[in-house]
Amino acid sequence: MEVGSLPVELWRVILAYLPLSDLGRCCQVCHAWRELILSLDNTRWRQLCLGCPECRHPNWPSQPHVEPPSWREALKQHALATRTWTQNGPEVQSTACLLFFRRRKDRRVWHVGPGCEYESLRGVLAVVGPYDRVILHPGVYEEQAEVVLKVPVELVGLGQLGEVALLVCMEQQCPTARLCNLVFMPPWFSTVVYKTSWGHVQLDNCNFEGAQLQVRGPGTCQARFCSFSQGSSAHLLGVVLSLLDSCDFSGSDTASVTVEGPPVSEKNWACKHLAVLARTFTSCGASGNSDSPSRGHLTGSSARQQTPGTNVTKEHENTTDWQRRTQVDAVCRGTVIEDCWSDCDYSEGEEESKVGELTNTKNPFKLDYKISFDNHGLSHLLKPKQDGTLPPASSSDPPCVIPEPFTLQQELNRDPEAQILAASTFGCILRRCLFREGKGGMHLSNYGQARLEGNVFRGLNYAVRCIQNSTIVMLRNEVCECRSSGVFLRLSAQGLIAENNIHSNSEAGIDIRKGANPIILCNKIHSGLRSGIVVLGNGKGAIRSNQIYNNKEAGVYILFSGNPVVCGNHIFRGQTAGIAINENGRGMIAENVIKENQWGGVDIRRGGDPILKNNYICFGYSDGVVVGERGRGLIEGNHVFCNKGCGVWVMSSSLPQLLGNYITRNCMYGLAVLCRKDPENIEAREGNWPGQDGIGREGGSGERIGVDGEGREGQENFNEEGELFAWESDLDSEDERHSAHRSISVALVERNCINYNGAVGLYVKSSEPLNVFSNLIKSNHGTGIAVLQSSQLTRLVSNCVIHNGRGGVTVEKDCRVELRGNGIYKNSGHGVSFCGIGHIVETDVIGNRGCGIQVSGSVDIKGHPESKKPLLHVEPGNETCVLRNNSVLRHNNSCSSAPLWVLENPPPRPPASPTSGLSSSQYPSRLGISMTTRISATVESGCHSGSMFCSIL
C-alpha cells in the first residue's frame, strides 16, 4: 500500500485511531511510512503521552503550560524510565546470539480489592512471585503493622490518581520494586511510609501526603511525577545515586529533601542505569534561562578570550548619551562638597578681579619665549600609541571597551575543578522539580552530595542549605521569593552554582559563611530585598561572570573576614553600593564592571581590606569608590569614570593604597581625602543603608546580630546546627589578614591618572598624613591639587599637574605640605598658591597663566605694573619665609638668535625614573631650606624691558 494513494491529511486521520504498538509497527514499514508516523507529533503522539495513566505532562510541575520539543520523544523517555526497575538481570557477555535465547521473566497479574481474589495488600504480597504485577482497585488499604517486600514486585493503582490510597509502612528487602499511581498516607504508628536500605525503588505518578520516603545507601530511588504535600519529605542517608525527576514538593514543615552523610562505598545494580538517565537530561526548557532586563548600552555577543583581562567583546558608552540619560550637564562641573571652600575661591589677600582676569580671560601677555617640558617622567602616558589612538590618560573620552562576562562554557574551559563538578553525577539528583510554599527546599549535611538541575524554588523560607563539608551542584535553577536567603552555604560546604536565576528573595540571594568555598558562575542574581551575594564569617568562594543587578542593598557584601574572589561580574543598577566590604572583610575584586549603582560603586570601611584591581567602576549616581572610616585595601589599575559624585572618596582613619588607577570624567572631585562626613549625603557615604542597623552590632541579648538580619525575630532557621553569631572565633590573625599586599602606615596615592573631572583633581582636607607620588593630574575643571586642611604632613612628590582649569597646586593656611620633584605646567591659574607650612623643592613651574609660585599671607612676591618692588620680595618683619641663593635671569627679546631654552640638566620634572620604588617611609619628613626651584611664568612688574619669563635657579 502506497502512502501517496491518499492525501496525507486523510492518512493522519486514519492513523490517529491506532494504539501505540501498531504505530510502532507502522514505523518499520518503510521510510515514507516512518516520516508519516513522525508527523503525528502534535496530534496522536500528544494524545498518547497525555493519556498515559503512569505519567503527566512532560514539563509538569514547574512549566505545564510549555509544550515539549517532541511529544513522541517525551513518551519514549518515559517508557525507558519506567523499565529501569527491571534491568537488574545478569549481564550477557558471551555472544550476541545468546540474546535470542535469553529467558523472559514470566509475570503474573494479581488483582486486589473488594470482590477480587485478595482484598488486602498484605495477603497478596505473601503469594506474589518475582516481578509479578499487583493491580490495586480503587479504595483505601490500611495495614496495622509494617509490610515487607521480599521479592521484586510492581504495585499499580487502577483508575485516576487519588482513587487508590495506602495507609501502610513498607520496608523493601528485595533488589527492586516499582510503585505507580498510588497515594501514600502515614499509618498511626509511623510517618515513614516507604524505606529501603539496599534495593532500588521506582516511584511513578505517586502522591505522598504527610508522609516520609526514606532511602539509605546503598539503596537507590527513582521518583518521577510524584507529589510530596502536607509536610511530606524525602530523606536520603548515604546514598550513592538517586534521581528525583519532575516532582512537586509543597507545604513542608522541614526541608522537602534531606541528603545526609557521604555516599557509601558499596553500590547496588541500579547505579549505572540511573547515571545513564542523569546524563540524558537536556536543559532546553530550564527555567534559569530567562533574560535579564534591558541593560541600555550593553551590547555584544562574543566573549573574551580565556586570558584574564583580555577584552574581545566590547561594550560602548558615549559620554554624551550618558549625560543625557542621567541628566548630567555642565552644571555639575565645579560642584563642591565642602561649605567653606570651592575650587573657584581664592586665597586670603588675593584680588579676585585681578586673578580672574588672568585665569578666565585670554592671557594679555604675548609669550615670546617658551620652555620645552614635554619629556618629563610621565610624558609616556600622554603620547599617542603606535596605532594613532590616544592612551587612557590623554583621551578626553571614557573607555569605550568594557568586557562582557564569560559564558559558562568559557568558564568551564579555564577552570578544571568547575568542569569536573559540572560533569559529575553523584548523590541525590533533582531535576525539573518544583519546591513551593514550605519551610525549606533541599538540605545537605555531613558530607552529603547533590545535583540540582532545572528546578524551581518558590515561596520557601530557604531554597537550599548546604553545610558540614557537603557538595552541591546547582545548574539552571530558579530560586525566588524566599522569606530569607535563597542559598545558604556553611561550614566548609563547596560545589558549583551556575546559570541560575536567583531573584526576589527577602534576604541575600546567596549566603556564604564559616569556611564555605563554592564556585559561583554565570548566574543572574537580581531584584532581592537585600544583598545579592553576602560572604562573611571566613566564607570564601569564586564569584565569576555573574550578572548581579537591581538589589536593594549591595550587590556583593563582604564582611567579618569573608575572603572571596570576585572576578568578571557585571554588578549594576543596585539601590545602594555595588560591592561593600565592611567589618574586616577582604577579597580579591578584579575585572568586574560595576556601574549605575545609586551609591558608591565599591564601599570599603570598618576594617575592610580588599584587593581591588582592574575593575570598571562607572556611571554611578554617587561616588565611584568610597573608602570610609578605618578602610584599607589595595586599589590598583581600576577605571573609575563618569560617576555623578567623586571618583574616589577617602574618609578619615583609612589607609588605602591607590596605585595606577584611571580616575576620569567624574562630575565632582577626582580624588577627595576628607576628615569629616559629607553633610549632603551622609547616610550613603557612611554606609547607613536601610536595615543595616542589624549588621554587626550587639543585640539586646548580647548576641552579635549577623548580616542580612540574621537574628531578627521570625528567622529562627538561621541559627540551626549550633551556629554562633560570635564571628571573632572564626577570624584569621592580623598577619594573615594583611599578607595580601604590603602594609603601610600612611595612605598612599601613587601612579594614578586623575583627569577631566568636574572639580578639583585631588582634594585634601584631612588631619592625617598622606603620600601622593608620581601621579598625572590633568585637565580637571578645577585646581589640579587643593590642600585645604593638613595638620600632618602631606607629601606631593614627582607628580605632573598639567592643563587644569584653575591653578596647579593650592595649599591653604596652616597646612603642612611638601612639594618635591613635581612638574606643574600650563594650568589656567597660579602654578603654586601656597599659604601653608612646608617646602617647595626641585619643582618645575612652567607656563601657568597666573603666578609661578604665589606665597600668600605674610609674604608678598606678587608685583604690580606700577610697583618698584623686585620680583622676589619679602617683608622685613617676615621671618617665616627664607629665600637663599637665588638669581634672576632675564632674556633679551632683541637677541633673535638666542637658542630655545630646554630643561636638560636636570630634565623636566617629574624625573623619568620616578621614585615609585621607594616606600613612603624613605622620604625624609624634613628637608633643608636650600632649594633648587625653576619657575617660569608671566609676571606683572620689573621685566618690561626684557622677557616676560623669569627663571629662578
Protein Blocks (a to p, Z undefined) as FASTA:
>chain_A
ZZklpcfklmmmmmmmpcfklmmmmmmmpmmlmmmmmmmmmmmmmmmmmmpmkbccfkbc
klmmbccfblklmmmmmmmmmmmmmmmcccdfkbmklmmmpccdddddddedehiablbf
klmmmmmcehiacdddedddddfbdcddfbdcddddehjehjaccddddddfbfbdcdeh
iacdddfkbcbfbdcfkbccddehiacehiacddddfbdcddehiaceehiacddehiab
dcdehiacehiabdfbdcedjddfbdcfklmmmmmmmmmpccklgcklpccddehjagcj
bdcdfbehiafbdcdddfklmmmmnopafklgopafbfkbcfkbccehiafklmmmmmmm
ccfbdcfbccdfklgfklmmmpccfkopacfklpcbdcfbdcddddfklmmmmmmklmmm
mmpcehjadehiacehifbfcdceehiacddehiacehiabfbdceehiacddehiaceh
iabdfbdceehiacddehiacehifbdfbdceehiacddehiacehiabdfbdceehiac
ddehiacehifbdfbaceehiacddehiacehiabdfbdceehiacddehiacehifbdf
baceehiacddehiacehiabdfbdcdehiacddehiacehifbdfbdcdehiacddehi
acehiabdfbdcdfbdcfklmmmmnopaghklmgopacfkopacdehhiaighilmlmgg
hiafblklmpccfklmmmmpccdfbdcdehiacehiabdfbdcddfbdcddehiacehia
bdfbdcfbdfbacddehiacehiabdfbdcdehiacddehiacehiabdfbdcfbdcdde
hiacehiabdfbdcehjbcfbdcfkbcbdfbdcdfklckbccehiacddddfklmmbccd
ddfbdcddddfbdcklpcfklpcfbdcfbdcdddddddfehjlmmcfbdcdZZ
